Amino acid sequence: MQLTGGWVVLDGRLDGVSLVMRCTGLLLGVQLFLLVMACAEAASGGSDNEVPASVDMSVRQVSEHVYYVEGFPGPATVSNQGFVANAGFVVTGAGVVVFDALGSPALARLLLEKIHSITDEPIVRVVVSHYHADHIYGLQVFADLDTEILAPDGSDEYLESDQATQRLEARRGMLAPWVNENTRLIPPDQYLGEGTRFRLGDVEFIITLLGAAHSDGDLAMYVVPDRVLFSGDVVFNDLVPFLDDADTRHWLKVLARMDKEKLEVLVPGHGAMAGDSHEAIRFTRRYLKYLRKTMGAAVKEFVPYDEAYAAVDWSGYDELPGFSEANRRNAYLVYLSVEAEMLRESALPAN
């Protein structure tokens, strides 16, 4: 993982200036000291000045109207400043539509700078693929611009949950000063209960609701003239997905339908854009199917989870980004969910 801004992480904490001074010289040590002081002041509420994001955020043009920025692979850390998810934007000629808002207000402001470097059109709408931390903490930046925010049904379940509050508190600790006491959860202006189409300028958009697949509520956005699909976290491209509260059975049904679409390019929630959209979709399908096959067999045979996990051949995935951080937890979540599915089905009356 790339280290930026001079941060060094040791034993889960920011190390003192002495190590940096010994290793990289006095100048870097002084820079780190100033950064730490700014971070401590921001985290303690001592300053109203936001510490800007300093990660490398390169804009990539996908098609005539579509652009995106690609987050670092793996979990959110101080070194990547929480920039682990993708976000995109579409320049229509009559305003900009943004897809997802990234994992902190500072990242959203950096994205806003990137957009303004390409167009002076106003930000008209933000479409949120789902409510998970790495996609939504930047929403307050767009809300302050009176931008309309759309999100799928199911997002309200997350916003009203203890999980949302606990996750924000955790991120305030691990991603300070970029996520801090001034970071807040922003509800959408409209929850979408069904798919919708809209046109802005030269561009027609189709929003498809995907239901509870990767999260409590997911959607995808199709940019019609460019034939580009923003999939959100329903697709991870060449890195191990993070499942969390996923319904993998429904998720696989969504991917099967998505695989039938004729797409020019797919922009996933994580990973590089895919010119071969079907291969990206099938990568995620293969991984989820493999989890359900291996963990499902273990549940049927009453094999304890630790024993089942150790017996699985993970060689098809263990070299991918995110494997060490996510795979064991993913397998455990699937083990539990398949077990719950079997219990429910066994309790159904026979026809």
N, C-alpha and C positions, 0 to 999 in steps of 0.2 A: 504494500500500500504506500502511496506517495506521501511523504511528509511535506507540509507546507507551512510557511510563516515561521519556521525555526522552532516548532514545537518538538519536544522529545517526551515520550511517554515511558515511564519506568514504573513497574509494579502497579499499574492502574492509576498513577497520579502524574501530575506535571513535575518534572524534576527541577531542582534549583538551578540557578544560573551557573554555579561553579562547574558542573559537568560540561556544559556547553562551552564555557570559557576555556576549559582545559583542552576540549576536543577541537573546537573550531575557531578559537581566537577571541580576542577581547571585543571586537566589533559585533560579532554575532551574539556574544553574551550580553552586551548592553541592549541590543535590539530585543532579545528575548526578555530581559528584565522589564523593559518598557511595555512589551506586550502583556506580560503577566500582571503588571500593575494596572494596565487598562482593563484587563479581563476581570481582575478582582474587584475593581471599582464598579464595573458594569454589573457584575453578578450580585454585588451587595446593594445595588440600588443607589450607589453614590454618584452616578452620572446619568444624564438623560441621553448621552451620545451613544448611538449604536456602534458597536465594533463591526466594521465592514467585513464581509467574506473576502478571503484572499485566495481561494482555490482557483485552479485553472478551470475556467468554464468557457469552452470553445463552442461557438454556434456552428452547426452543420446544416447546410441547405439540402433539403430532401428532394424538393421539386420546385415548380414555379412559385408556389405560394407558401410552401411549408418549410419550417425550420425546427431544429430541436437541439437541446443540450443533453449530454450524456453523463450521468453520474458515475462515480467510481464503483467498481464491483465490491461486494461484501457489505458488512454491517457499518452503521454510522459510528465514527470515531472522531476524536479531536483532530487527528491528522487530516481527515477529509472534510472536517467541519460539518458533517451530516449530509454532504452532497453525494448521495448514493442512488437516488432515483432520477429518472429522466423527466424532462418537461419539454413541451413543444409550443409553437405558436404559428398562426396562419395569418398572413398579411393579405387582406381581401380587396384593398382599394377603398374601403369605406370604414376601416377599423380593424383591430387585431383581435383574434380569438386565441386565448391561451389555454393550453391543456395541462392541468396540474400546476401546483404552485411551489413545489420543493419543500425542504425540511427545516427551514428557518426564515424569519423575516429578512435576515441579511442575505441569504441566498436569493430570495425573491427580488430584493433590490438590485442585486447583481444581474439577475435575469432581465429585469426591467431596463437596466443600462444597456444590455446587449440588444434588446428589442429596439430601443431608441437609437442605437447606432446604425440600425438597418432601415427604420422607417419612423416618420413623425406622426403616423396615424395613431389615434387614441386607442387605448385598451378598452374594448367594448364588453367583452364577456370572458369569464373563466369557466371552463368545464372541468369538473373534478372527477377523475376516474373512480375514486373510492376514498374513504376516510381512514387512512393510515398516516402515521406521523411524518414519514419521509415525503409525503405528497401534499400536506395541508398546512404546515406551520407558516408557510409564506402567504397564506390567504389574506392575512390582515393588511398586508401591503396593498393588495388590489382592492380590498374593501374600503380602504382609506381613499381610494381614487373613485369611489362610487361605481365600481365595475360590477356588473351583474354576475352572480356566482350560481352555477347550476351543479347539482349533484344527484346521484341516484337514490331512490328509496332504499332504506336500510342504513343510510348515513346517520339518521337520527338515532338509531339504536346505539351506534358507536358514541355519538356525542353525549348521550345520556347515561353512558355506562361508567362504572368505576374504572374500567380499563383505560378510558380516554384520559381521565384525571391522573391516574397513576403513571401512565406513559409520559404525559407532559412533565410531571414532577421528576421522573427519571431522566428525561432528556435535559431538563434544566440543570441537573447535576452533571451529566456526562458531556454535554455540549455547550456549557457556559464558555464564553459570554454570548454565543450566537443564539442559543435558546435560553431565555432568562425569565425573570418575573414579569417582564413586559410582553412576553409571548402569550398569545391567547388563542383559544379555539374559536373559530369563526363558522357559524352555521351558514348554509347556502341561502340565497334569496328564494330559491325554488328547488323543492325535491321533485325529481322526475319519476312519476309513477308508470310511465310508459315511454316508448321511444318517440323521438321527435325529429322533424326536419326543419331547417331554417336556412335562409339565404342572407348573406351579408356581402355587399359589393358584388364582386365577380364569382363568389364562391358559394356553393351549396354544401351544407353539412347534414349528415345523418347521424343521430345519436341512438345507439342501440343499448337497451338495458339488458344486462347479462345475469341479473339476479345475484344471489349469494353464492359466489364461486370462491374467489380468493379472499373475499371479505364479506361483511354483512350486506353489501350492495356494490355491484360493479357495473361500469358502463364502458363502451368503446365509442370512439368518434371517427367517422369516415369522412374524409375530405373528397368530395365527389369528383371534381374535374381533374384532380391530381391522382386519384385512386390510391390514396395513402390512408392507412388505418392506424390510429392511435389505440393500442389495445389495453393500456393500463397494465396492472400486474397479473392479468390473465395470461400474459406471455412474458417469460424470461428468456433471453437469448444467450445461450452458451454460458450460463452461470446457474448455480443451484438456487431454485426458488426458496423464499421464506414463506412458510405456510400459515403460521399463526392460527387464525380462526377459520381456516378454509374448509369448504365442503368439497372434497376432492371428487366425489361421485358426480355432483352437478358440474364442477369445473371441467371434467372430462367431456361431458355432454356439450358444454359451450365450445370447447376447443374443436370437437368434431364438426360442429356447425360452421365454425369460423374457417376451418380448413377447406371448406367447399367454396369460399368466396374467391372472386377474381381480384387480386390486389396487385398493385405495382410495387408498393413498399409497405412494410409494417414497422412502426416505431413501438417497441415494447416498453413496458414500465421500467425494466432494468436490462442493461446490455445494449449492444450496438444495433442500429437500424438494420433491417433485413431486406435485401433485395429479393431474396428467395423467402418470401413470407411463409410459405408452407413448411419449409424446413424449420424455421423458428417455432412455428406452432407445433410441429411434430416433435421437436426436442422437448418442449414442456409436456406434451402428451406422454411421450415415452417415460419420462421421469416419474410422473404421477402414476402411470400404469404400473411401473416397476415397484414403487412403494406399496401400492395396493395389492399387487400380486404377492410380494414377499411377506409383507406384514399380515395380509389376509390368510395366507397359508399357515403362518405361525399361530394366529388366533384360532383357526379351525383345529389345529393339532394341540392346542393348549400349551404352546411353548412359551415360557416366560420371555418378556421383552428383551432383556439383556442378552440372553442366550440366542434369541432370534436375530437380533441385530448383528451379533458377532459372527453368525453363520452366513450372512448375506455377502455375496460378491459385489463390492461397490466399485470395482475397477473401471466401470464405464463412466464414473462421475467423480472419483476422488481426486482428480487433478484439476477440477474446475474451480473457479473462484466461488467462495461461499460454502464449499463443502464442509470444511472443518467447523465453521460457525453454525451451519444450519441443518446439516443432513441428519444428525442423530436426533435432534429435536423434531424434525419433520417426520422421521420414521416413527417416533413415539406417538406423535399426534395422530398419524394415520392408523397405527396399531389400536389406539383408543377409539377412534371414530369407526373403524371397521368392526371392532368388538361391539360398539353401541348399535351399529346397523344390524348386526346379527341377532342381538338381543331383541331389538324391536321386531324384526321379522319373525323370530321364533314365537313372539307373543301374539302375532296376528292369528285370528281364527282361520282354520282351513276351509277352503271352498267346498 
